[in-house]
């Protein structure tokens, strides 16, 4: 599905990332090569994945540990655990925070913005860190910056990046994150792809908020903006979540059809892989790189202003009411 259908030239591929992927090295080993090959056009990720990605850009060490360690002892010696990944509290966590804080108070951050712009600017710094440390192609943020791949975070406050944004705000920093910008820009990407005669694909690594944020672009078009659409054409998810619990993480593409998220005519092109993402994604990445030539970069970040303007025009064309009409 991914190599033969989703990677056709007219398909815009969105990838959602949930779970502890970048701490485990999956960003460097899989997501970065997919970005560089033009196989991923836009990303929705947890803030934690993008924060821990910065350690790699700064060449700060993470270690393979054990999930059976005595956590009170780890706390005493200043070691933080992400399942079986260890990182030093002072030399990695606090060091990253110190650098991030210095970045966030720079002049280019002193305004309201969405998370795509926030992560693009952070990616610029991460790309420079890669040059300084010689650790090339290890950071998702840096690779996305170079390739013009917008990276969104649906819950920016739920991460150490968001915590630091909030922290410097207490000192008078002017950076404000507007989630409506993200909702409109992600929707604009999907609408623009569909209206240009193309198709859209959702490559969902894990579940959670990133999965829904990527899929809700279609209900936003159909339900809220009242523009006729049919849903994403391609759906590929890697998950360990069961559907019978009723949670979004385990929700099937068939359920997504009922919401307008997936085109019902395309259900044969919807696959759920029940496997650990840290096993499945490297295998899919290796197969895709070995069997499909690189695609031309769509550079959607550069096109966000034009795509958003198109969304605004289409919305007004389909909705003649004013705020005063419904007040």
C-alpha positions in Angstrom: 0.0 0.0 0.0 2.7 2.5 1.0 5.1 1.9 -1.8 2.8 1.2 -4.7 -0.1 3.5 -4.0 0.6 6.1 -1.3 3.9 7.2 -2.9 2.4 8.0 -6.3 3.3 11.5 -7.4 -0.2 13.0 -6.9 -0.6 11.7 -3.4 0.0 14.1 -0.4 1.3 11.9 2.4 0.7 13.0 6.0 2.5 11.1 8.9 1.4 11.2 12.5 3.8 10.3 15.2 2.8 9.2 18.7 4.6 7.2 21.3 8.3 7.4 22.4 9.7 7.2 18.9 12.5 9.8 18.8 14.0 8.7 22.1 14.3 5.2 20.7 16.1 6.5 17.6 13.2 6.0 15.2 13.3 9.6 14.1 16.9 9.3 12.9 16.6 5.8 11.5 13.2 6.1 9.8 11.4 9.4 9.8 14.5 11.4 8.6 15.2 9.1 5.6 11.5 9.2 4.6 11.5 13.0 4.7 14.7 13.2 2.7 13.2 10.9 0.0 10.1 13.0 -0.3 8.0 10.1 1.1 6.4 12.3 3.8 4.9 15.7 3.0 3.6 16.9 6.4 3.8 15.7 9.9 1.6 15.7 13.1 3.6 14.7 16.2 3.4 14.8 19.9 5.4 17.6 21.4 7.5 15.0 23.3 8.7 13.5 20.1 9.8 16.8 18.8 11.4 17.9 22.1 13.4 14.6 22.4 14.4 15.0 18.8 16.4 18.1 19.8 18.7 15.9 21.9 19.9 14.2 18.7 20.5 17.5 16.9 22.6 18.7 19.8 24.4 15.4 19.9 23.4 14.7 23.5 23.6 11.1 24.5 20.7 8.7 25.2 21.4 5.2 26.4 19.8 1.8 26.2 18.8 0.9 29.8 16.2 -1.4 31.2 12.5 -1.0 32.1 13.2 -3.0 35.3 15.5 -0.4 36.9 14.7 0.9 40.4 13.3 4.3 39.6 13.8 5.8 43.0 17.5 5.0 42.6 17.5 6.5 39.1 16.0 9.7 40.5 18.8 9.9 43.2 21.5 9.7 40.6 19.8 12.1 38.1 18.8 9.6 35.4 15.4 9.9 33.6 13.8 6.8 32.1 11.6 6.5 29.0 10.8 2.8 29.3 14.2 1.3 28.5 15.9 4.5 27.4 18.0 6.4 29.9 19.1 10.1 29.7 20.9 12.3 32.2 18.7 14.9 34.0 21.4 17.6 34.0 23.6 17.1 30.9 20.7 16.2 28.6 17.3 17.3 29.9 18.4 20.5 31.6 20.9 21.3 28.9 18.3 21.0 26.2 16.0 23.3 28.2 18.7 25.9 28.7 19.3 26.0 24.9 15.6 25.9 24.0 14.9 28.8 26.4 17.6 30.9 24.7 16.1 30.2 21.3 12.5 31.0 22.3 13.4 34.5 23.4 15.0 35.5 20.0 13.3 38.2 18.0 11.8 35.9 15.4 9.7 34.2 18.1 8.1 37.4 19.5 4.7 37.0 17.9 1.6 34.8 17.6 2.1 31.7 15.5 1.0 28.2 14.8 3.2 25.1 15.6 4.3 24.7 12.0 6.1 28.0 12.2 7.4 27.3 15.7 8.9 24.0 14.6 10.2 25.4 11.3 12.1 28.0 13.3 13.3 25.4 15.8 14.3 23.2 12.8 16.5 26.0 11.6 18.4 25.9 14.8 18.5 22.1 14.9 20.0 22.1 11.4 22.7 24.4 12.6 23.4 22.2 15.6 23.8 19.2 13.2 26.5 21.2 11.3 28.3 22.2 14.5 28.3 18.7 16.0 28.8 16.8 12.7 25.8 14.6 13.5 24.1 14.9 10.1 20.6 13.6 9.3 19.7 12.7 12.9 17.0 15.3 13.6 13.4 15.2 12.4 13.1 18.9 12.9 16.2 19.7 11.0 15.3 17.4 8.1 11.8 18.9 8.0 13.2 22.4 7.9 15.5 21.6 5.0 12.7 19.8 3.0 9.9 22.3 3.7 7.8 19.6 5.6 5.5 21.4 8.1 5.4 19.8 11.5 2.3 20.3 13.6 1.7 19.5 17.3 -2.0 19.3 18.3 -1.3 19.7 22.0 1.7 22.0 22.2 1.3 22.6 25.9 1.7 18.9 26.6 5.4 18.8 26.2 8.6 20.3 27.4 8.7 22.6 24.4 5.3 24.0 25.5 6.4 24.1 29.1 9.3 26.3 28.1 7.1 28.5 26.0 4.9 29.0 29.1 7.9 29.5 31.3 9.5 32.4 29.3 6.0 33.9 28.9 6.1 34.5 32.7 9.2 36.7 32.0 7.3 38.8 29.4 8.2 36.8 26.2 5.7 37.6 23.5 5.4 34.1 21.8 1.8 32.9 21.7 0.7 29.6 20.1 -2.6 29.8 18.3 -4.1 26.3 17.8 -6.7 27.6 15.3 -3.8 28.4 12.9 -2.9 24.7 13.0 -6.5 23.5 12.4 -6.8 25.8 9.4 -3.4 25.0 7.9 -3.7 21.3 8.2 -7.2 21.5 6.6 -5.8 23.8 3.9 -3.2 21.2 3.0 -5.8 18.4 2.5 -8.3 20.6 0.7 -5.6 22.0 -1.6 -4.4 18.5 -2.5 -7.9 17.2 -3.2 -8.9 20.3 -5.3 -5.8 20.1 -7.4 -6.9 16.7 -8.6 -4.6 14.8 -6.2 -5.2 12.4 -3.4 -4.4 12.3 0.3 -2.9 9.6 2.5 -2.7 9.2 6.3 0.3 7.2 7.6 -0.5 6.9 11.3 2.3 5.7 13.5 0.6 5.1 16.8 -2.7 6.8 17.8 -3.6 9.5 20.2 -4.0 13.2 19.5 -1.7 13.2 16.4 -3.9 10.5 14.7 -7.1 12.4 15.2 -5.6 15.8 14.3 -4.5 14.4 11.0 -7.8 12.6 10.3 -10.1 15.5 11.5 -9.1 17.6 8.5 -11.8 15.9 6.5 -14.6 16.5 9.0 -13.4 20.0 9.3 -13.8 20.4 5.5 -17.2 18.7 5.4 -18.9 19.3 8.7 -17.6 22.7 9.8 -16.6 24.4 6.5 -19.5 22.8 4.6 -17.4 22.0 1.6 -18.2 18.7 -0.2 -15.5 16.1 0.2 -15.3 12.3 0.6 -12.4 11.6 2.9 -8.8 10.5 2.7 -8.1 8.0 0.0 -5.4 6.0 1.8 -5.1 4.9 5.5 -2.2 3.0 6.9 -1.8 2.7 10.7 0.7 1.0 12.9 -0.8 0.5 16.4 -0.9 -1.8 19.4 -4.3 -0.4 20.5 -7.4 -2.5 20.4 -10.6 -1.2 18.8 -12.9 -2.8 21.3 -12.0 -0.3 24.1 -13.7 2.5 22.1 -10.6 4.8 22.2 -9.5 6.8 19.2 -6.0 5.1 19.1 -7.5 1.8 18.2 -10.4 3.1 16.0 -10.5 1.3 12.7 -10.6 2.9 9.2 -14.2 1.5 9.0 -15.2 3.6 12.0 -13.4 6.6 10.4 -15.7 6.2 7.4 -18.7 7.0 9.5 -17.1 10.4 10.4 -16.2 11.2 6.8 -12.5 10.9 7.6 -11.9 8.1 5.1 -13.4 7.7 1.6 -15.7 4.6 1.8 -14.9 3.7 -1.8 -11.2 3.4 -0.7 -11.6 1.0 2.2 -9.7 -1.7 0.3 -6.8 0.7 0.5 -6.9 0.9 4.3 -4.6 -1.2 6.4 -4.1 -1.5 10.2 -0.8 -3.2 11.2 -1.0 -4.4 14.8 2.7 -4.3 15.7 5.1 -2.2 17.8 5.9 0.9 15.8 9.6 0.6 16.7 9.6 -2.7 14.8 7.2 -1.9 11.9 8.4 1.6 10.9 12.0 0.7 10.2 10.9 -2.3 8.1 8.5 -0.2 6.1 11.1 2.5 5.7 13.8 0.1 4.4 11.4 -1.6 2.0 10.1 1.8 0.6 13.6 3.2 0.1 14.7 0.0 -1.6 11.7 -0.2 -3.9 10.7 3.3 -4.8 12.8 6.2 -6.2 12.7 9.5 -4.3 9.8 11.8 -5.0 10.0 15.5 -5.7 9.6 17.5 -2.5 6.3 19.2 -2.3 7.6 21.8 0.2 4.2 22.4 1.7 5.6 24.7 4.4 6.5 27.2 1.7 3.0 26.9 0.3 1.1 27.3 3.5 0.1 31.0 3.0 -1.3 30.3 -0.5 -3.0 27.1 0.7 -4.6 29.0 3.6 -5.8 31.8 1.3 -7.5 29.1 -0.9 -9.2 27.7 2.2 -10.5 31.1 3.1 -11.9 31.7 -0.4 -13.6 28.3 -0.5 -15.0 28.8 3.0 -16.6 32.1 2.1 -17.8 30.8 -1.3 -19.7 28.0 0.5 -20.8 30.0 3.6 -22.5 33.4 2.9 -23.5 34.1 6.5 -21.8 36.6 8.8 -21.1 36.6 12.5 -24.0 39.0 13.0 -26.3 36.6 11.2 -25.9 33.9 13.8 -25.2 36.1 16.9 
